[in-house]
Amino acid sequence: MAIMLTLVLFVSQALPGTALPGTALLEPVADPAARMLDGLHAYADARLVSSVARRSASPPQREKLRELIGANDPRVPAAGFVRHGDGVQWPVVEGVVAVGGWVEPKGTPACFQVALQNHPQAIDPACVNVVAELLEGSPQVAGNARLGKKTEQPPREFLYRMAYPMGRHPLGYEVQTVLAAVDNFALRQPFRGPRRPIRVVSIDGHQSLVALLACALDTRIDECVVANLRFDLSDLSRLPVEYNIWQWAEHFDRERLAALVQPRKLTLAPWHIISSSPRTSPPSAPPLIAQWIDFTQRLIRETTWQRPAWFTAQGPEKARVDLAGTFGEFPDALLPAKAETRLRYQEKTYTGYEVRIPVAGTVEAYGHLLIPAGLKPGEKRALVVTQHGLEGRPEDTILPEKTRVVYDEFARKLVDQGYIVYSPQNPYVLGERFRNLQRKANPLGLSLFSFIRAQHRQALNWLEKLPFVDAERIGYYGLSYGGVTALRVPPLEPRYKVVVCSGNFNEWLWKLTSTEDSFSFMFTKEYEAFDWNLGPRFGHAEMAALIAPRPFLVERGHSDGVGIDEWVAYEFAKTKRYYQQAGVADLAEITYFDGPHRIHGDYAYRFIRKHLGAP
């Protein structure tokens, strides 16, 4: 009791430059968020280096490669190439027809060849050659003329953005195009006598990567000739975003692709031996990239009924495991939860501290802890975690001069109501610095939320042990990217007993991939928002269903530009259904207000008090 009384008196009468009792003194730095990101980048860099050992622990697997590049869609059964102008065409998957050039000898062909350039050095006149066109595309593909929306994205990135959350990839689509040509060459093998070799040839960088992937996947290809393969496949974060591949570094590099081709013949020519020339398309060829966009959009529409069926079949516990794997499990054990703190705020109604908590390796959690005035000895209070949005800082949720219109001091208002409040620093800050972290993390099978989950878990490990925190009454309230966090951390963290998602809840797959709505991420800079293979399994309704039976509230402003009321209400209806099926329909609510993208608070505060209890 004496220790508790001393702690309460210290909290209420803390001195500048002091630490919270039981913690080490935090040495201030110029930018805690930058320090955090430096640590996260260092962790990702070190794990990328160590991925070499993890890769070598097992032989490369073709089916894993097929999965990672999203080349799993069934191809249309081969029926032979069909003449098309000066070339030929052949179906790839349903709704996608490839068109290419055609060169064949007058006599008996020596081999069948898929060439990825119409260039004398790529064409063998002794063989039957089909010149497979890949995903070129005009800049007009990347945008929507009806909406007047144009992007600065190259067409391949435009396709990548919609394909990636569907577990598909432009590279996989291109490999499928090549393998569909191989399917048709396989039909031309003689019934008697020796079979003719099938060869894939490329003399130019990107197309050579596609050729190597195709040869690694399909053992019917007897020979692979690849030149100008200038890609460093050991660190995809250095390549354009459309080369981002989930778990790639954990399983593959150039050498392991080559190992899948062997013992078949593989020729890797240095870049300076063969020069490339521009490729040409047959006249009137339909743009292949536009067909793949239509194919992907059809897959997206089909998820409307696929997700609920999948989720119901899985059940909550299996789905929860799958959701954790979708964002990537932080692979290291957490350190013992100890904190460094430093007094930051000394106000009439609360005292506040900066807090830094080591997580693992160079990963750390940082935030601001607000302790209300008037705590009695031995008293425990409920805790609310208040989470900022994109480019936010903990103080944005607290100080009146910090983005008052957006956050409305909601952390300060909650502490004034008597709650303990912790406002964490999440790493989606400093622009390309955090987006590049996502690029490093994805090939490792990790994401921003692998780190964010670990940071929240470690922060709760420390917070729940504070003598004035009631560990059984912890709530969460986040805006915007903090609303994203609401649907990715609390479903997997049962210590959050009440969850408020503000300014984010949506039909998430449409938000990511719609080419018909101007607020879609297809037209914005947020290329990090796309998660591998999320769409067929999880929308916001399914994520929210994993919060049940805990209370869940959506806070929605009618003029919030992240979406439209109709989408939000549509998705929330599914959430309500899941809660109904769990027997707790009254614990899922939505509140609307007449306003923009911001914290509104009024109903949310009452919701928190109703379900978390008085402070």
C-alpha distance (Angstrom), angle and dihedral (degrees) to the residues before:
residue distance angle dihedral
M1 . . .
A2 3.80 . .
I3 3.81 90.5 .
M4 3.80 90.8 49.0
L5 3.83 91.9 48.8
T6 3.80 90.4 49.6
L7 3.82 90.2 50.5
V8 3.80 93.5 49.3
L9 3.80 92.4 48.1
F10 3.83 89.8 47.6
V11 3.77 92.8 50.5
S12 3.78 92.0 50.1
Q13 3.81 94.5 44.2
A14 3.82 102.5 31.6
L15 3.79 118.9 160.3
P16 3.82 126.1 -133.9
G17 3.78 112.9 -89.2
T18 3.81 93.7 21.3
A19 3.79 130.5 126.7
L20 3.78 130.3 -131.2
P21 3.82 107.1 -94.4
G22 3.78 112.5 -92.0
T23 3.82 93.1 28.6
A24 3.78 134.7 91.5
L25 3.78 119.3 -110.2
L26 3.80 112.7 -93.4
E27 3.78 114.0 -130.9
P28 3.81 107.7 -138.9
V29 3.82 121.6 -120.3
A30 3.79 129.7 -163.3
D31 3.81 94.3 -111.6
P32 3.82 119.2 10.9
A33 3.82 91.8 -172.1
A34 3.80 91.4 55.3
R35 3.80 89.8 48.7
M36 3.81 89.5 51.1
L37 3.80 92.2 50.9
D38 3.80 91.1 47.4
G39 3.80 88.5 56.5
L40 3.80 92.9 47.2
H41 3.80 92.0 49.4
A42 3.81 90.7 48.6
Y43 3.80 89.6 51.6
A44 3.83 92.5 49.7
D45 3.82 91.7 46.4
A46 3.80 91.9 51.4
R47 3.79 92.1 47.0
L48 3.79 90.6 50.2
V49 3.81 89.4 55.4
S50 3.81 91.6 48.1
S51 3.82 90.9 48.9
V52 3.81 87.9 80.9
A53 3.80 90.1 69.3
R54 3.79 92.9 44.4
R55 3.81 91.5 50.9
S56 3.77 92.8 50.5
A57 3.82 91.9 52.8
S58 3.81 91.7 81.2
P59 3.81 137.2 22.3
P60 3.82 118.2 -97.4
Q61 3.79 114.9 -94.5
R62 3.81 125.9 -145.1
E63 3.78 94.5 -149.8
K64 3.79 90.6 53.8
L65 3.79 90.0 51.5
R66 3.81 90.3 49.5
E67 3.82 89.5 51.4
L68 3.81 95.3 47.5
I69 3.80 95.0 52.3
G70 3.81 93.1 40.4
A71 3.80 96.6 -120.5
N72 3.81 95.2 143.3
D73 3.80 102.6 106.8
P74 3.82 112.2 114.0
R75 3.77 112.1 -106.3
V76 3.79 122.0 -132.5
P77 3.84 108.2 -96.7
A78 3.78 110.1 -96.6
A79 3.80 116.5 -104.0
G80 3.80 99.8 168.2
F81 3.78 133.0 -84.3
V82 3.80 115.8 -63.5
R83 3.77 121.6 -144.6
H84 3.80 113.5 -110.6
G85 3.78 117.1 178.4
D86 3.79 107.4 -59.4
G87 3.78 91.6 -16.4
V88 3.78 142.0 34.0
Q89 3.77 138.5 -98.8
W90 3.79 132.7 -148.9
P91 3.81 133.8 -179.0
V92 3.80 118.3 -109.8
V93 3.82 108.3 179.3
E94 3.77 129.6 -17.3
G95 3.81 108.2 -55.0
V96 3.82 96.0 7.5
V97 3.81 120.8 100.4
A98 3.80 120.7 178.9
V99 3.77 122.7 -147.2
G100 3.79 124.6 -159.5
G101 3.75 147.0 158.5
W102 3.81 122.3 -86.5
V103 3.81 129.9 -145.8
E104 3.81 123.0 169.7
P105 3.81 135.2 167.2
K106 3.79 122.5 -113.8
G107 3.78 92.8 -123.5
T108 3.78 133.5 43.6
P109 3.81 109.2 -41.7
A110 3.78 118.6 -119.0
C111 3.82 93.7 -150.2
F112 3.78 145.9 -13.9
Q113 3.77 115.5 -107.6
V114 3.80 135.7 -169.1
A115 3.80 105.7 -157.9
L116 3.79 119.9 -169.6
Q117 3.80 95.0 -158.8
N118 3.77 132.9 48.1
H119 3.79 92.6 -133.1
P120 3.82 131.8 124.6
Q121 3.80 91.4 -118.7
A122 3.80 91.6 54.2
I123 3.82 97.5 45.8
D124 3.81 120.7 79.5
P125 3.84 108.1 -158.7
A126 3.82 90.6 -158.3
C127 3.80 91.3 62.0
V128 3.78 139.0 58.8
N129 3.81 103.6 -100.5
V130 3.77 128.2 -163.8
V131 3.80 112.9 -172.2
A132 3.81 103.8 -146.0
E133 3.77 114.9 -151.8
L134 3.80 114.1 -145.5
L135 3.79 133.9 -164.3
E136 3.70 103.8 -44.9
G137 3.75 113.3 140.2
S138 3.73 141.6 163.2
P139 3.82 121.8 -96.6
Q140 3.82 88.3 -110.4
V141 3.80 88.5 73.8
A142 3.82 89.9 67.4
G143 3.78 100.1 72.2
N144 3.77 144.7 18.0
A145 3.78 118.5 -90.3
R146 3.81 92.8 -166.3
L147 3.78 91.2 58.3
G148 3.77 92.2 39.5
K149 3.80 86.8 -122.1
K150 3.77 118.9 148.6
T151 3.75 127.2 171.5
E152 3.76 134.2 -158.1
Q153 3.78 88.9 -133.1
P154 3.79 119.3 114.9
P155 3.81 111.8 -118.1
R156 3.81 92.6 -105.4
E157 3.82 91.2 58.3
F158 3.81 90.3 47.5
L159 3.81 88.7 56.5
Y160 3.82 92.0 41.9
R161 3.81 92.2 57.5
M162 3.78 94.4 58.6
A163 3.82 96.0 35.6
Y164 3.82 99.1 49.4
P165 3.84 97.8 65.1
M166 3.80 87.5 48.1
G167 3.80 92.2 57.9
R168 3.80 90.3 -106.7
H169 3.79 131.9 114.2
P170 3.81 137.1 -163.9
L171 3.81 88.7 -121.2
G172 3.79 89.6 54.8
Y173 3.78 90.9 49.7
E174 3.80 90.9 51.8
V175 3.80 92.2 47.5
Q176 3.81 89.0 51.0
T177 3.81 88.7 53.7
V178 3.81 90.7 54.2
L179 3.80 94.1 44.3
A180 3.80 91.9 49.5
A181 3.82 86.8 58.2
V182 3.82 88.4 49.8
D183 3.83 88.3 51.9
N184 3.79 89.1 57.9
F185 3.80 93.9 46.1
A186 3.81 88.7 52.2
L187 3.81 87.5 61.1
R188 3.81 90.2 58.0
Q189 3.80 95.3 57.6
P190 3.84 110.5 120.7
F191 3.80 117.3 -103.3
R192 3.80 90.5 -137.1
G193 3.75 130.5 32.9
P194 3.78 130.1 24.6
R195 3.79 118.5 -26.3
R196 3.78 117.3 -115.1
P197 3.79 115.7 -115.5
I198 3.82 118.1 -106.2
R199 3.78 114.2 -139.9
V200 3.81 134.4 -173.7
V201 3.80 116.4 -156.4
S202 3.79 133.1 -173.7
I203 3.78 130.6 166.8
D204 3.80 101.0 -178.5
G205 3.82 132.5 73.9
H206 3.80 109.0 -108.3
Q207 3.79 94.8 30.3
S208 3.81 88.8 50.4
L209 3.81 89.6 57.9
V210 3.82 89.1 52.1
A211 3.81 90.0 48.9
L212 3.80 92.2 50.7
L213 3.82 91.9 48.6
A214 3.82 91.3 49.3
C215 3.80 92.5 49.2
A216 3.81 91.3 47.9
L217 3.82 90.8 53.3
D218 3.80 102.3 43.1
T219 3.81 121.4 53.4
R220 3.82 91.0 -169.0
I221 3.81 86.5 77.7
D222 3.80 105.1 91.1
E223 3.78 99.5 -172.3
C224 3.79 135.2 24.6
V225 3.81 120.1 -164.1
V226 3.79 112.5 -171.5
A227 3.79 128.9 173.3
N228 3.80 135.0 171.7
L229 3.82 93.2 25.5
R230 3.79 93.8 164.8
F231 3.80 97.4 162.3
D232 3.78 121.0 118.0
L233 3.79 98.1 -142.4
S234 3.80 92.6 -177.8
D235 3.84 92.9 74.4
L236 3.80 113.3 28.7
S237 3.82 92.3 176.2
R238 3.82 87.3 79.4
L239 3.81 91.3 60.0
P240 3.83 127.7 74.8
V241 3.80 113.5 -75.0
E242 3.81 93.8 -103.7
Y243 3.82 87.4 71.0
N244 3.79 92.0 60.8
I245 3.83 107.7 124.1
W246 3.80 123.6 -176.4
Q247 3.85 113.5 -119.2
W248 3.80 91.9 -4.4
A249 3.83 96.2 134.9
E250 3.79 90.7 50.0
H251 3.81 92.2 58.4
F252 3.80 115.3 15.6
D253 3.76 149.1 36.6
R254 3.78 131.7 155.6
E255 3.81 93.5 -79.0
R256 3.81 93.6 52.0
L257 3.79 90.7 49.9
A258 3.78 88.7 52.1
A259 3.81 89.5 49.8
L260 3.82 89.7 59.0
V261 3.82 89.9 54.4
Q262 3.79 94.0 51.3
P263 2.99 138.0 123.7
R264 3.77 82.8 31.5
K265 3.79 114.7 83.6
L266 3.80 114.9 -79.8
T267 3.80 122.3 -179.8
L268 3.80 115.7 -169.5
A269 3.80 107.9 -173.9
P270 3.82 120.6 -163.6
W271 3.77 114.3 -108.2
H272 3.79 95.4 -113.6
I273 3.82 96.5 56.1
I274 3.80 98.3 67.5
S275 3.77 124.6 37.1
S276 3.77 122.5 -151.8
S277 3.77 131.8 -136.9
P278 3.80 131.7 -160.4
R279 3.78 114.4 -77.8
T280 3.75 121.9 -123.7
S281 3.79 130.0 -147.0
P282 3.79 125.4 -142.5
P283 3.82 112.1 -103.0
S284 3.82 115.2 -87.6
A285 3.82 92.8 13.3
P286 3.82 109.9 160.5
P287 3.81 109.9 -119.5
L288 3.79 105.3 -98.5
I289 3.79 93.5 -155.1
A290 3.81 91.1 57.6
Q291 3.81 89.7 53.2
W292 3.80 91.4 51.5
I293 3.81 89.8 49.1
D294 3.81 89.4 54.1
F295 3.82 90.1 46.4
T296 3.81 91.6 51.8
Q297 3.79 93.9 46.1
R298 3.81 88.7 53.2
L299 3.80 89.8 53.5
I300 3.79 89.1 50.5
R301 3.80 91.9 53.2
E302 3.79 90.8 50.3
T303 3.81 91.9 58.4
T304 3.83 89.0 72.4
W305 3.81 89.6 84.5
Q306 3.82 98.1 19.9
R307 3.82 96.2 65.6
P308 3.83 97.9 54.9
A309 3.81 91.3 44.8
W310 3.80 92.1 49.0
F311 3.80 93.3 45.5
T312 3.80 93.4 49.0
A313 3.80 91.9 48.1
Q314 3.81 92.3 49.7
G315 3.77 98.6 47.2
P316 3.81 123.2 -144.3
E317 3.80 99.5 -75.6
K318 3.80 96.1 50.6
A319 3.80 90.2 41.6
R320 3.80 90.0 52.4
V321 3.80 90.6 54.4
D322 3.79 89.8 48.0
L323 3.81 92.4 49.8
A324 3.80 90.6 52.5
G325 3.80 89.6 51.2
T326 3.79 91.5 47.8
F327 3.79 91.6 61.7
G328 3.80 93.8 33.0
E329 3.78 128.5 -105.4
F330 3.79 114.4 -106.2
P331 3.81 99.5 -114.0
D332 3.82 102.9 -148.9
A333 3.79 131.3 77.9
L334 3.79 112.8 -108.6
L335 3.79 120.0 -111.2
P336 3.82 120.9 -116.5
A337 3.81 105.5 -73.7
K338 3.79 106.6 -103.8
A339 3.78 127.3 148.3
E340 3.76 141.9 -153.6
T341 3.81 112.8 -148.0
R342 3.77 139.8 -177.9
L343 3.79 131.2 -171.7
R344 3.81 110.2 -102.8
Y345 3.83 106.7 159.5
Q346 3.79 130.8 35.0
E347 3.81 108.4 179.2
K348 3.79 134.6 153.6
T349 3.78 93.2 -106.4
Y350 3.80 101.4 34.9
T351 3.78 148.0 9.7
G352 3.80 119.1 -137.5
Y353 3.79 136.2 -160.5
E354 3.76 136.8 -166.8
V355 3.80 107.9 -126.2
R356 3.80 130.8 -160.9
I357 3.82 119.8 -175.1
P358 3.83 123.3 -176.7
V359 3.81 110.8 -129.3
A360 3.81 107.4 179.6
G361 3.78 133.1 -40.2
T362 3.80 108.3 -25.2
V363 3.83 92.4 -18.8
E364 3.79 116.2 108.3
A365 3.80 139.2 169.0
Y366 3.79 122.5 -130.5
G367 3.79 132.9 -175.6
H368 3.79 148.3 129.1
L369 3.80 121.2 -90.4
L370 3.82 117.7 -155.0
I371 3.80 119.1 -162.4
P372 3.81 117.7 -168.1
A373 3.79 120.8 -127.0
G374 3.77 118.7 -110.1
L375 3.79 100.6 45.2
K376 3.78 110.3 162.6
P377 3.81 123.2 -139.7
G378 3.81 109.1 -82.9
E379 3.80 92.9 8.4
K380 3.81 118.7 139.3
R381 3.78 122.0 -158.3
A382 3.79 133.8 -162.0
L383 3.81 115.1 -101.8
V384 3.81 126.7 -138.1
V385 3.82 121.4 -165.5
T386 3.83 110.1 -148.1
Q387 3.78 114.7 -161.5
H388 3.80 127.0 -158.8
G389 3.79 126.0 -143.0
L390 3.81 136.2 -123.6
E391 3.82 113.3 -25.9
G392 3.80 89.6 0.9
R393 3.78 132.4 142.6
P394 3.82 130.5 -154.2
E395 3.79 91.8 -108.0
D396 3.82 89.6 58.2
T397 3.79 88.1 71.4
I398 3.81 92.5 49.2
L399 3.79 115.2 34.2
P400 3.82 123.0 72.6
E401 3.79 93.5 -139.9
K402 3.81 91.6 55.1
T403 3.84 111.3 87.2
R404 3.81 92.6 -47.1
V405 3.81 92.8 176.9
V406 3.82 93.5 55.9
Y407 3.81 104.6 37.9
D408 3.81 101.4 20.9
E409 3.82 90.3 -153.2
F410 3.79 89.3 -76.4
A411 3.81 94.0 164.2
R412 3.81 90.4 51.5
K413 3.82 91.5 46.7
L414 3.79 91.2 52.3
V415 3.78 93.4 49.9
D416 3.81 88.8 47.6
Q417 3.82 86.3 56.7
G418 3.79 87.7 57.2
Y419 3.82 103.0 -99.0
I420 3.79 124.5 132.5
V421 3.81 104.3 -118.0
Y422 3.79 130.2 -159.1
S423 3.82 118.4 -172.3
P424 3.83 110.4 -168.1
Q425 3.78 127.4 -155.8
N426 3.79 107.1 -123.9
P427 3.83 117.9 -160.7
Y428 3.83 98.8 -119.3
V429 3.79 91.1 105.2
L430 3.84 138.4 100.9
G431 3.80 96.0 46.9
E432 3.79 115.5 -115.4
R433 3.78 90.1 15.4
F434 3.81 91.9 72.7
R435 3.80 94.8 33.7
N436 3.78 89.9 56.1
L437 3.82 88.2 51.9
Q438 3.81 87.7 59.5
R439 3.81 88.5 51.3
K440 3.82 90.4 53.2
A441 3.80 93.2 44.1
N442 3.82 101.1 49.4
P443 3.84 97.1 64.1
L444 3.81 86.0 51.8
G445 3.81 91.2 55.3
L446 3.81 89.8 -106.2
S447 3.79 136.5 108.9
L448 3.78 140.0 -171.3
F449 3.78 87.5 -84.3
S450 3.79 92.4 56.0
F451 3.79 85.3 66.8
I452 3.80 96.4 36.7
R453 3.81 91.9 52.9
A454 3.80 90.9 50.2
Q455 3.81 91.0 47.8
H456 3.80 92.8 50.4
R457 3.78 91.9 45.4
Q458 3.79 92.4 51.4
A459 3.81 92.9 44.6
L460 3.81 89.6 53.2
N461 3.80 89.9 47.4
W462 3.80 87.6 60.2
L463 3.80 99.4 35.4
E464 3.80 96.1 51.2
K465 3.81 89.9 57.9
L466 3.81 94.6 55.8
P467 3.81 107.6 111.6
F468 3.80 93.8 -127.7
V469 3.85 96.5 48.7
D470 3.79 120.9 93.5
A471 3.81 99.9 -141.2
E472 3.81 91.4 -162.2
R473 3.80 92.9 59.7
I474 3.80 110.7 56.4
G475 3.81 121.5 141.9
Y476 3.80 135.3 -173.5
Y477 3.83 129.5 -143.6
G478 3.82 120.5 174.4
L479 3.80 137.0 169.6
S480 3.82 128.6 -147.4
Y481 3.83 106.7 -33.8
G482 3.79 82.2 11.4
G483 3.81 84.7 58.4
V484 3.80 88.2 52.5
T485 3.80 86.2 54.0
A486 3.82 89.6 50.4
L487 3.81 89.2 63.9
R488 3.80 97.3 41.7
V489 3.80 105.5 40.8
P490 3.86 108.9 33.1
P491 3.84 93.1 49.2
L492 3.81 85.7 61.5
E493 3.82 98.2 33.3
P494 3.81 112.4 66.8
R495 3.81 93.7 -172.5
Y496 3.81 88.5 78.2
K497 3.81 99.6 87.1
V498 3.84 98.2 178.1
V499 3.82 125.5 30.3
V500 3.82 130.3 -164.5
C501 3.82 117.7 -171.9
S502 3.81 111.6 -165.6
G503 3.81 129.8 -175.4
N504 3.78 96.8 -4.0
F505 3.82 115.2 64.5
N506 3.80 108.9 117.4
E507 3.77 148.2 131.1
W508 3.78 84.2 -72.7
L509 3.80 101.4 -165.4
W510 3.80 90.9 51.5
K511 3.80 89.0 47.1
L512 3.79 89.3 53.8
T513 3.79 101.2 41.8
S514 3.80 113.2 20.5
T515 3.80 113.8 126.0
E516 3.81 90.4 -173.9
D517 3.82 100.5 60.3
S518 3.78 123.0 69.6
F519 3.82 94.7 -144.9
S520 3.80 93.0 58.3
F521 3.81 119.6 118.7
M522 3.80 86.4 -121.1
F523 3.81 86.4 83.3
T524 3.81 102.4 38.8
K525 3.79 138.2 75.1
E526 3.83 95.0 -107.5
Y527 3.81 97.8 107.3
E528 3.82 88.8 149.8
A529 3.84 91.6 66.3
F530 3.81 93.8 80.5
D531 3.82 116.7 96.6
W532 3.78 122.6 -163.0
N533 3.82 115.2 -100.3
L534 3.81 94.1 -16.5
G535 3.80 97.4 130.4
P536 3.82 102.1 68.7
R537 3.81 91.1 51.6
F538 3.79 114.4 24.7
G539 3.76 136.1 39.9
H540 3.77 123.9 160.3
A541 3.81 90.6 -86.2
E542 3.81 92.2 57.7
M543 3.81 92.1 46.2
A544 3.80 90.8 49.1
A545 3.81 90.2 47.9
L546 3.80 88.0 62.9
I547 3.81 88.8 60.5
A548 3.83 89.8 61.5
P549 2.98 133.5 137.6
R550 3.80 84.8 33.5
P551 3.83 117.2 85.3
F552 3.81 115.2 -91.9
L553 3.81 128.5 -170.7
V554 3.80 130.5 -171.7
E555 3.82 115.1 -154.2
R556 3.82 111.4 -158.8
G557 3.81 132.0 179.5
H558 3.79 113.6 -151.9
S559 3.82 91.5 -134.8
D560 3.81 96.8 40.3
G561 3.80 104.8 135.4
V562 3.79 95.5 -148.4
G563 3.80 87.4 87.4
I564 3.77 144.5 -38.8
D565 3.79 131.1 -77.7
E566 3.80 91.5 -115.4
W567 3.83 92.6 60.5
V568 3.79 92.6 43.9
A569 3.80 93.4 49.0
Y570 3.81 91.4 45.2
E571 3.80 92.0 54.0
F572 3.79 93.8 41.9
A573 3.82 90.1 54.3
K574 3.80 87.2 62.5
T575 3.80 90.3 47.9
K576 3.79 89.9 52.1
R577 3.80 89.5 50.7
Y578 3.81 91.8 53.0
Y579 3.81 90.5 49.3
Q580 3.81 89.2 47.9
Q581 3.80 90.4 52.5
A582 3.81 88.4 50.6
G583 3.80 89.6 53.1
V584 3.83 95.0 -114.9
A585 3.81 103.4 94.2
D586 3.81 93.0 144.8
L587 3.82 91.3 60.8
A588 3.83 94.7 67.5
E589 3.79 114.4 74.0
I590 3.79 141.2 163.8
T591 3.80 126.9 -154.5
Y592 3.80 124.8 -164.8
F593 3.78 127.9 -160.6
D594 3.78 133.0 -177.8
G595 3.77 99.9 -108.7
P596 3.82 149.1 79.9
H597 3.80 135.5 -88.1
R598 3.80 101.0 -42.5
I599 3.77 148.1 99.4
H600 3.80 109.6 -78.7
G601 3.77 97.0 177.3
D602 3.79 105.8 179.0
Y603 3.79 99.0 101.1
A604 3.82 93.0 29.0
Y605 3.80 91.6 58.3
R606 3.79 90.2 52.0
F607 3.82 90.6 46.6
I608 3.81 91.0 52.4
R609 3.80 92.2 48.0
K610 3.81 91.7 46.6
H611 3.79 94.8 53.3
L612 3.79 104.1 24.2
G613 3.76 94.1 39.8
A614 3.78 131.3 -130.5
P615 3.79 112.2 -40.6
